[in-house]
């Protein structure tokens, strides 16, 4: 439900960009705790799929996310 609300909020906030601003046309990365094992990561991807996220969703563990942000 949380992921679905993110998707809806994105589309509402970017309506002025037309189809280019649509959530479906974005490259989406979800950061997850490094402690997530493969089962937890699979469940996260399943939740994203059920929320209508694009098929190309990527997962990124928090330590990597911090590195890329820095």
LINFENLIN-V539117 format. One record per run of one state. SS is the DSSP state (h for helix, s for strand, l for the rest). FROM is the first residue (numbers start at 1). LEN is the number of residues. Records with the same first field share a line. If there is no record, write none. Layout:
SS: FROM-LEN + FROM-LEN
This chain:
l: 1-1 + 14-1 + 22-1 + 26-3 + 33-5 + 51-7 + 70-1
h: 2-12 + 15-7 + 23-3 + 38-13 + 62-8
s: 29-4 + 58-4
